[in-house]
Amino acid sequence: MLEGRIGGGIRGLKPGSPEAMALKQALIDEGMWSQYLEVAIGPDAEIFTKSPVLSTVGWGAEIGVRSDSSWNNPEPEIAILADSHGEHVGASLGNDVNLRDFEGRSALLLGKAKDNNASCSLGPFVRLFDASFTMDDVRQAEVDLLIEGEDGYVLKGHSSMREISRDPTDLVAQAMSEHHYPDGYILFLGTLFAPTQDRDDPGRGFTHKVGDVVSISTPKLGKLVNRVTHSKDARPWTLGISGLMRNLVQRGLLG
């Protein structure tokens, strides 16, 4: 019915196009519209600040969820490294740890749902783009997820970059916006993974427990592995930009 109203297929719809706007109106008419669909097919992507400079953790580190969250999950993604001009120069794997209960209560709580101590992981390395690894490899990537709990619980997930509604270069350009990243940035590209497998009570779906080991992998970017703890118990983020400058001065690395 919806495809008939917009005059074509829904799959492959370009966000922000006249066809996408026709689909939006059809969904509104059917009472099926939501803020999540707006950023999926509307002209503007969902771009938000995830992690302050130097606060991201790497391979093998603990990742954190708030101790007052009862519904949370990993978000296995590919992340793009962009320079100060918004040019993509490399890619890595990332875990955009998310508190689904906070985000679900209100869109205005997105910052609290996304940005907490140790809530952003990147690694195991950044692979620079060259003749053997290009943005097309990112576009075709298949990202696998494995969660292994201390209670014996196992969850396997998958996200295909082919199914992401926006091209990575469009997302990079939207993040750059009106030129306000003089040091460049790392941009998570999103995921289609949505955990529905029950963990405890039937119908309640998945949520993390302390001790979960999360592995995110794809052949050309390796495997990112982290263990879950509460944000308040994770190693505190104490080295900010001023601390980095003092460290460089003490080591004689600044003229």
C-alpha positions as CSV (number, residue, x, y, z in Angstrom):
1,M,0.0,0.0,0.0
2,L,2.7,2.5,1.0
3,E,4.8,1.6,-2.1
4,G,1.8,2.4,-4.2
5,R,1.3,5.8,-2.6
6,I,4.9,6.8,-3.2
7,G,5.0,5.4,-6.7
8,G,7.9,3.0,-6.2
9,G,9.8,0.6,-3.9
10,I,10.8,1.6,-0.4
11,R,14.1,-0.3,-0.4
12,G,16.8,1.9,-1.7
13,L,14.9,5.1,-1.1
14,K,17.3,8.1,-0.9
15,P,16.8,10.0,2.4
16,G,15.5,13.5,1.9
17,S,14.3,12.8,-1.7
18,P,10.8,13.6,-2.9
19,E,10.0,9.9,-2.8
20,A,11.2,9.8,0.9
21,M,9.0,12.8,1.7
22,A,6.1,11.1,0.1
23,L,6.7,8.0,2.2
24,K,6.9,10.2,5.3
25,Q,3.5,11.7,4.6
26,A,2.0,8.3,4.0
27,L,3.4,7.0,7.3
28,I,2.1,10.1,9.1
29,D,-1.4,9.5,7.6
30,E,-1.2,5.9,8.8
31,G,-0.2,7.0,12.4
32,M,3.2,5.2,11.9
33,W,5.6,8.1,12.1
34,S,8.4,8.5,14.7
35,Q,11.5,10.5,15.4
36,Y,13.6,7.5,14.4
37,L,12.1,7.4,11.0
38,E,12.7,11.1,10.6
39,V,16.5,10.6,10.8
40,A,16.3,7.4,8.7
41,I,14.6,8.9,5.6
42,G,14.5,12.7,6.3
43,P,17.0,15.2,4.9
44,D,19.0,15.4,8.1
45,A,21.0,12.6,9.7
46,E,21.1,12.0,13.4
47,I,24.5,13.6,14.4
48,F,25.3,13.9,18.1
49,T,28.4,14.2,20.3
50,K,29.3,10.8,21.7
51,S,32.5,11.2,23.5
52,P,34.7,14.1,24.5
53,V,38.3,14.3,23.3
54,L,40.6,11.7,24.9
55,S,37.7,9.9,26.7
56,T,37.3,7.0,24.3
57,V,38.6,3.6,25.5
58,G,40.3,0.9,23.3
59,W,40.7,-2.8,22.9
60,G,40.6,-4.8,26.1
61,A,39.4,-1.9,28.3
62,E,36.2,-2.0,30.3
63,I,33.2,-0.3,28.8
64,G,30.6,1.3,31.0
65,V,26.9,1.4,31.4
66,R,25.2,3.5,34.1
67,S,24.4,1.6,37.2
68,D,20.8,3.1,37.2
69,S,20.1,1.7,33.7
70,S,18.0,-1.4,33.5
71,W,17.9,-1.7,29.7
72,N,21.1,-1.1,27.6
73,N,23.0,-2.7,24.8
74,P,26.1,-2.4,22.6
75,E,25.9,-0.8,19.1
76,P,28.5,-2.5,16.8
77,E,29.5,0.1,14.2
78,I,32.2,1.1,11.8
79,A,33.7,4.5,12.6
80,I,35.3,6.9,10.0
81,L,38.3,9.1,10.8
82,A,38.0,12.5,9.1
83,D,40.5,15.3,9.0
84,S,40.0,19.0,9.7
85,H,38.7,19.5,6.2
86,G,36.1,16.7,6.5
87,E,38.0,14.3,4.3
88,H,37.8,10.7,5.3
89,V,41.2,9.2,5.9
90,G,40.6,5.9,7.7
91,A,38.2,3.6,9.5
92,S,38.0,1.6,12.7
93,L,35.5,-0.5,14.6
94,G,33.5,1.1,17.4
95,N,31.0,0.3,20.2
96,D,28.4,3.1,20.7
97,V,27.2,1.8,24.0
98,N,23.6,2.9,24.5
99,L,21.1,3.1,27.4
100,R,17.8,2.2,25.7
101,D,15.7,3.0,28.8
102,F,17.0,6.6,29.0
103,E,16.7,7.2,25.2
104,G,13.3,5.7,25.1
105,R,11.9,8.0,27.9
106,S,12.7,11.2,26.0
107,A,14.7,12.3,23.0
108,L,16.0,15.1,25.2
109,L,17.9,12.4,27.3
110,L,20.0,11.3,24.3
111,G,23.1,12.9,25.8
112,K,22.6,11.0,29.1
113,A,21.9,7.8,27.2
114,K,25.0,8.1,25.0
115,D,27.8,10.0,26.8
116,N,29.0,8.3,30.0
117,N,32.3,7.3,31.5
118,A,33.8,4.5,29.3
119,S,30.7,4.4,27.1
120,C,32.7,4.7,23.8
121,S,35.1,2.1,22.5
122,L,37.3,2.2,19.4
123,G,39.8,-0.3,17.9
124,P,41.7,-2.4,17.7
125,F,43.3,0.0,15.2
126,V,42.6,2.6,12.6
127,R,43.1,1.4,9.1
128,L,44.0,4.2,6.7
129,F,42.4,4.4,3.3
130,D,44.7,3.4,0.4
131,A,44.6,1.4,-2.8
132,S,43.9,-1.8,-0.8
133,F,41.2,-0.4,1.5
134,T,38.7,2.2,0.4
135,M,35.3,3.6,1.3
136,D,33.8,0.9,-0.9
137,D,35.1,-1.7,1.5
138,V,33.3,0.2,4.3
139,R,30.1,0.3,2.2
140,Q,30.3,-3.5,1.7
141,A,31.3,-4.5,5.3
142,E,29.5,-7.1,7.3
143,V,29.9,-6.4,11.1
144,D,29.5,-9.3,13.5
145,L,28.8,-9.1,17.2
146,L,29.3,-11.7,20.0
147,I,28.2,-11.2,23.6
148,E,29.3,-13.7,26.2
149,G,28.0,-13.4,29.7
150,E,29.5,-14.8,32.9
151,D,26.1,-16.4,33.4
152,G,26.6,-18.5,30.3
153,Y,24.4,-16.3,28.1
154,V,25.5,-15.9,24.5
155,L,24.1,-13.5,21.9
156,K,25.2,-13.3,18.3
157,G,24.3,-10.3,16.1
158,H,25.0,-8.9,12.7
159,S,24.9,-5.5,10.9
160,S,25.3,-5.0,7.2
161,M,26.6,-1.7,6.0
162,R,24.8,-2.3,2.7
163,E,21.5,-1.8,4.5
164,I,22.4,1.5,6.1
165,S,20.1,4.1,4.6
166,R,22.7,6.9,4.2
167,D,26.0,6.7,2.4
168,P,29.1,7.1,4.6
169,T,30.3,10.1,2.6
170,D,26.9,11.8,3.2
171,L,27.2,11.2,6.9
172,V,30.8,12.6,7.0
173,A,29.6,15.7,5.2
174,Q,26.7,16.2,7.5
175,A,28.9,15.9,10.5
176,M,31.4,18.4,9.2
177,S,28.4,20.8,8.6
178,E,29.7,24.4,8.7
179,H,33.3,23.6,9.5
180,H,33.8,23.3,13.3
181,Y,36.2,20.4,13.8
182,P,39.7,21.9,13.5
183,D,41.3,18.7,14.8
184,G,39.1,16.4,12.7
185,Y,36.8,13.8,14.2
186,I,35.7,10.2,14.4
187,L,32.2,9.5,13.2
188,F,30.2,6.4,14.0
189,L,28.1,5.3,10.9
190,G,25.3,3.6,12.7
191,T,24.1,0.0,13.1
192,L,21.1,-2.1,12.2
193,F,21.7,-4.4,15.2
194,A,18.7,-4.4,17.6
195,P,18.9,-7.1,20.3
196,T,15.5,-8.8,20.8
197,Q,16.7,-12.1,22.2
198,D,15.5,-12.5,25.8
199,R,18.0,-12.8,28.5
200,D,16.1,-13.2,31.8
201,D,12.3,-12.8,31.7
202,P,10.4,-13.7,28.5
203,G,9.4,-10.7,26.5
204,R,11.9,-8.4,28.1
205,G,14.6,-8.7,25.5
206,F,18.3,-8.1,26.1
207,T,20.3,-5.9,28.5
208,H,23.9,-6.0,29.6
209,K,25.2,-7.5,32.8
210,V,28.5,-6.7,34.5
211,G,31.1,-9.1,33.2
212,D,29.7,-9.4,29.6
213,V,32.5,-9.7,27.0
214,V,31.6,-7.9,23.8
215,S,33.4,-8.7,20.6
216,I,32.8,-6.7,17.4
217,S,34.5,-7.9,14.2
218,T,34.8,-7.6,10.5
219,P,37.6,-9.1,8.4
220,K,39.3,-5.9,7.2
221,L,39.2,-4.1,10.5
222,G,39.9,-6.9,13.0
223,K,38.1,-7.5,16.3
224,L,37.3,-5.0,19.1
225,V,36.9,-6.7,22.5
226,N,35.7,-5.1,25.7
227,R,34.2,-6.2,29.1
228,V,31.2,-4.5,30.6
229,T,31.2,-2.8,33.9
230,H,29.3,0.1,35.5
231,S,30.4,3.6,34.4
232,K,31.0,4.6,38.0
233,D,33.4,1.6,38.4
234,A,35.3,1.9,35.1
235,R,38.6,3.6,35.1
236,P,37.9,7.3,35.4
237,W,38.6,9.7,32.5
238,T,41.1,12.2,34.0
239,L,43.5,13.1,31.1
240,G,41.9,16.1,29.4
241,I,43.5,18.5,26.9
242,S,45.2,20.6,29.6
243,G,46.7,17.4,31.0
244,L,47.9,16.3,27.6
245,M,49.6,19.7,27.1
246,R,51.3,19.5,30.5
247,N,52.5,16.0,29.6
248,L,53.9,17.1,26.3
249,V,55.7,20.0,27.9
250,Q,57.2,17.8,30.7
251,R,58.5,15.5,28.0
252,G,60.0,18.3,26.0
253,L,57.8,17.7,23.0
254,L,56.5,21.2,22.7
255,G,58.8,24.1,21.6
